[in-house]
């Protein structure tokens, strides 16, 4: 099974590419193998998420895979920080396509025992794969040239609609920063901390924009919100969550009767809330929790 992912992409080249992006992102790209991939955020100076990406470290470049419509904004941000760095930034959104293969064992040419990033041939075309858990089990984000799409897709199995992938994601308790509307929040509040469902932070990598706030949160452990699930029918997407007329969080995308939500930590599974005025029930992040 595979599903098309709405995507945009940047390619960074030049001698300083790894060090440059390392100083902007929350995770440790320098410490990743080559090839390798890490989930990461690009933060504001207040530690709030501005962009989420999966960063691929390759022999000759750094490839940043983002949600649709994000590449131009991140490129503009990165260019503001280029001073003497030998870095060039190219927007590849129109040249590349991405699908998610739900189970890595189903992808021809992919080695389930291999690294998290692998380049291989599929359908006579060179492709790049990155291990990504979007459904609660190891899958692969598959990147390829748009002009080679017909050959690549012919080598895969059955296509599944995006809404079904979203339902599986929410059932597994895995956040999507852009789709859930969590831009502007702290990573620790929406499941991106170490030990969370989508870890995207290293507390040992050195300085980056927003790092001081991240270090303070690690030391004090005082984030007031965390990621939970909500169940209910017809919940609006990306709406305020209230209880007794008080705002207690924000809900993300709704699919399959579920939403992920950034909620006050005092809320517990079984509590009743409203999402944009629609009744909902707080659930543990995972169905088996």
C-alpha positions in Angstrom: 0.0 0.0 0.0 1.2 3.5 -0.8 -0.2 7.0 -0.5 0.8 10.3 -2.3 2.1 12.9 0.1 1.5 16.6 -0.5 5.1 17.8 -0.4 7.7 20.5 -1.1 11.5 20.2 -1.0 14.8 22.1 -0.7 18.3 21.0 -1.7 21.3 22.5 0.0 24.7 22.2 -1.6 28.1 23.8 -0.9 31.0 23.0 1.5 29.3 24.4 4.6 25.8 22.8 4.0 25.8 20.4 6.9 27.3 22.9 9.5 25.0 25.6 8.2 21.7 23.7 8.6 23.0 22.1 11.8 23.0 25.6 13.3 19.3 26.1 12.4 17.6 22.8 13.2 16.7 21.1 16.5 18.0 17.7 15.7 21.6 16.4 15.1 22.2 16.1 11.4 26.0 16.2 11.8 25.8 13.1 14.0 23.7 11.2 11.4 25.3 8.7 9.1 25.7 9.4 5.4 23.2 8.7 4.0 20.9 9.4 6.9 17.7 11.1 7.8 16.4 12.9 11.0 13.2 14.6 11.8 13.7 18.2 12.9 12.1 21.6 13.6 13.2 25.1 12.7 12.2 27.3 15.6 11.7 31.0 16.3 13.9 32.7 18.9 11.1 32.0 21.4 11.4 28.2 20.8 8.2 28.0 18.8 7.9 25.7 15.7 8.2 27.6 12.4 8.8 24.6 10.1 9.0 20.9 10.5 11.1 18.8 8.0 12.8 15.5 7.5 16.5 16.3 6.7 18.4 13.8 4.5 22.2 13.9 4.8 23.8 12.7 1.6 27.2 12.6 0.0 26.9 15.8 -2.0 23.9 17.6 -0.5 21.3 18.0 2.2 17.7 17.3 1.2 14.9 18.8 3.2 11.4 17.2 2.8 8.5 19.4 3.9 4.8 19.5 3.7 3.2 21.2 0.6 3.7 25.0 0.4 6.5 25.1 3.0 9.7 25.2 1.0 9.6 28.8 -0.2 9.2 30.1 3.4 12.0 27.9 4.8 14.3 28.9 2.0 13.7 32.6 2.7 14.4 32.0 6.4 17.6 30.1 5.7 18.9 32.7 3.3 18.6 35.4 6.0 21.2 33.5 8.0 23.7 33.0 5.2 26.6 35.4 5.8 30.0 33.9 4.8 28.7 30.3 4.5 29.3 28.4 1.3 25.8 27.3 0.9 23.4 27.3 -2.0 19.6 26.6 -1.6 17.5 25.3 -4.4 13.7 24.7 -4.4 13.0 21.3 -5.9 9.3 21.2 -5.3 8.4 21.1 -9.0 11.0 18.5 -9.8 10.3 15.9 -7.1 7.4 13.7 -5.9 6.9 11.8 -2.7 4.7 8.8 -1.7 4.6 6.9 1.6 4.8 3.2 1.4 3.0 1.9 4.5 5.2 -1.1 5.2 8.9 -1.1 4.5 8.8 -4.9 3.8 6.5 -4.1 0.8 8.9 -1.8 -1.0 11.0 -3.6 -3.7 14.7 -2.7 -3.4 14.4 -1.4 0.2 16.5 -3.3 2.8 14.4 -3.4 6.1 17.7 -4.3 8.0 19.5 -1.3 6.4 19.9 2.3 7.4 17.1 4.9 7.8 18.0 6.5 4.4 18.7 4.4 1.3 19.2 5.1 -2.4 18.3 2.3 -4.8 16.7 1.6 -8.1 13.0 1.1 -8.6 11.2 0.7 -11.9 14.4 1.6 -13.7 14.7 4.9 -11.8 16.9 6.0 -9.0 14.9 6.8 -5.9 15.6 7.9 -2.3 13.8 6.3 0.6 13.6 7.4 4.2 12.2 5.3 7.1 9.2 7.1 8.5 6.5 6.0 11.0 3.3 7.5 9.8 0.8 4.7 10.7 2.2 3.1 13.8 4.5 0.8 11.9 7.8 1.3 10.0 7.1 2.6 6.5 9.1 4.5 3.9 8.8 8.0 2.4 9.8 7.4 -1.2 11.2 10.4 -3.2 11.7 10.4 -7.0 11.8 12.7 -10.0 8.4 13.8 -11.2 9.4 12.8 -14.8 9.9 9.2 -13.6 6.6 8.9 -11.7 4.9 6.5 -14.0 7.7 4.0 -13.8 8.1 4.3 -10.0 4.4 3.9 -9.2 4.0 1.0 -11.6 6.5 -0.9 -9.4 4.5 -0.4 -6.2 1.3 -2.0 -5.0 -2.2 -0.6 -4.3 -2.7 3.1 -3.8 -4.6 4.2 -0.7 -6.3 7.6 -0.4 -4.7 10.2 1.8 -7.6 10.3 4.2 -7.0 6.7 5.1 -3.4 7.4 5.9 -4.5 10.3 8.1 -6.9 8.0 9.9 -4.1 5.5 10.6 -1.8 8.3 11.7 -4.3 9.7 14.2 -5.1 6.2 15.5 -1.4 5.7 16.1 -1.1 9.1 17.9 1.5 10.5 15.5 1.5 14.3 15.0 1.8 16.2 11.8 2.9 19.7 12.6 1.6 21.4 9.5 -1.6 19.4 8.9 -2.5 19.5 12.6 -1.9 23.2 12.8 0.8 23.0 15.5 3.0 25.6 14.0 3.7 28.2 16.7 3.7 25.7 19.5 6.7 24.3 21.5 7.9 20.9 20.2 7.6 19.4 23.7 3.9 20.2 23.7 3.0 18.3 20.5 4.9 15.0 20.8 8.2 16.0 19.2 10.4 15.7 22.4 12.8 12.9 23.0 10.7 9.8 23.8 7.6 11.3 22.0 5.9 9.7 19.1 7.9 11.8 16.6 11.2 12.8 18.3 12.7 15.8 16.5 15.0 17.3 19.2 18.6 16.6 20.3 19.6 18.3 23.6 23.3 17.6 23.0 23.9 19.0 19.5 24.9 22.5 20.3 23.5 25.9 19.5 20.7 26.7 17.1 17.9 29.3 16.9 15.6 28.7 19.9 18.0 26.4 21.6 18.1 28.4 24.9 14.3 27.9 25.4 14.7 24.1 24.6 17.5 23.8 27.2 15.4 25.6 29.8 12.5 23.3 29.2 14.7 20.2 29.4 16.1 21.5 32.8 12.8 22.5 34.3 10.4 20.1 32.6 7.7 22.7 32.8 5.8 22.6 29.5 2.2 23.1 30.4 0.7 21.2 27.5 1.2 17.8 26.0 -0.2 15.8 23.1 -3.4 13.7 23.6 -6.2 12.3 21.4 -9.8 13.3 21.2 -12.7 11.2 20.1 -16.0 12.5 18.7 -18.0 12.7 15.6 -17.8 15.7 13.3 -15.1 17.5 15.2 -13.8 20.6 13.3 -10.2 20.7 12.2 -7.7 22.9 14.0 -10.2 24.3 16.5 -10.0 25.5 20.1 -10.6 23.0 22.8 -12.7 24.3 25.7 -13.9 22.9 29.1 -16.4 24.8 31.1 -16.0 27.8 28.8 -12.2 27.9 29.4 -9.7 27.3 26.5 -7.7 24.3 27.5 -5.9 23.5 24.2 -6.2 23.2 20.4 -7.2 20.3 18.2 -5.6 19.3 15.0 -6.8 17.4 11.9 -9.9 15.2 12.4 -10.3 11.9 10.6 -11.9 8.6 11.5 -13.6 10.0 14.6 -10.3 11.1 16.1 -8.2 14.2 16.5 -4.8 14.9 18.1 -4.8 17.8 20.4 -2.4 20.0 22.4 -4.0 19.9 25.8 -3.4 21.2 29.3 -1.6 18.6 31.3 -4.3 18.5 34.0 -6.8 17.0 31.6 -7.0 13.2 31.8 -8.4 10.4 29.6 -12.2 10.3 30.0 -12.6 14.0 30.5 -15.3 15.7 28.5 -14.4 18.8 26.4 -15.7 20.7 23.4 -13.9 21.2 20.1 -15.3 24.3 18.4 -18.5 23.7 20.4 -18.7 20.0 19.4 -18.6 17.5 22.3 -15.5 15.3 22.5 -13.7 12.9 25.0 -10.1 13.0 25.9 -8.2 9.8 25.2 -4.7 8.5 25.8 -2.3 9.2 22.9 -2.2 5.5 21.9 -5.1 3.2 21.8 -3.1 0.6 23.8 -2.1 3.0 26.5 
